[in-house]
Amino acid sequence: MLSSRIVLRRERAIVEQRDNFLNRQRMSFSLGADALSYDARLVAARLDVVRESYDRQEP
């Protein structure tokens, strides 16, 4: 009986470690995707400004 409890505790600990790892990876990916999306919007806004100023300069 004691050995089965130890095994179950180890399995539970492994599952919890895996879940924690996946949650950290998911959060890290989400933060990275948010930052990338923000940077892409900044670049798009800058390109719009450049395009507008270029269009104004042409006769």
C-alpha positions in Angstrom: 0.0 0.0 0.0 2.8 2.4 0.8 4.6 1.8 -2.4 1.5 2.5 -4.5 1.0 5.8 -2.8 4.6 6.8 -3.6 4.1 5.8 -7.2 0.9 7.8 -7.4 2.5 10.8 -5.8 5.4 10.6 -8.3 3.0 10.3 -11.3 1.0 13.2 -9.9 4.1 15.3 -9.5 5.2 14.5 -13.1 1.8 15.5 -14.4 1.8 18.7 -12.4 5.3 19.5 -13.6 4.3 18.9 -17.2 1.2 21.0 -16.8 3.2 23.8 -15.3 5.7 23.6 -18.1 3.0 23.7 -20.8 1.3 26.7 -19.0 4.6 28.6 -18.9 5.3 27.8 -22.6 1.8 28.9 -23.6 2.1 32.1 -21.6 5.5 32.8 -23.1 4.2 32.2 -26.7 1.2 34.4 -26.0 3.4 37.3 -24.8 5.7 36.9 -27.7 2.8 36.9 -30.2 1.3 40.0 -28.6 4.7 41.8 -28.8 5.1 40.7 -32.5 1.5 41.9 -33.3 2.2 45.2 -31.6 5.4 45.7 -33.6 3.7 44.8 -36.8 1.0 47.4 -36.2 3.8 50.0 -35.5 5.5 49.2 -38.8 2.2 49.3 -40.7 1.5 52.7 -39.2 4.9 54.0 -40.2 4.5 52.7 -43.7 1.2 54.5 -44.0 2.8 57.8 -42.9 5.7 57.3 -45.4 3.2 56.5 -48.2 1.1 59.5 -47.5 4.1 61.9 -47.4 5.4 60.4 -50.6 2.0 60.8 -52.3 2.0 64.5 -51.3 5.4 65.1 -52.8 4.5 63.8 -56.3 3.1 66.4 -58.7 
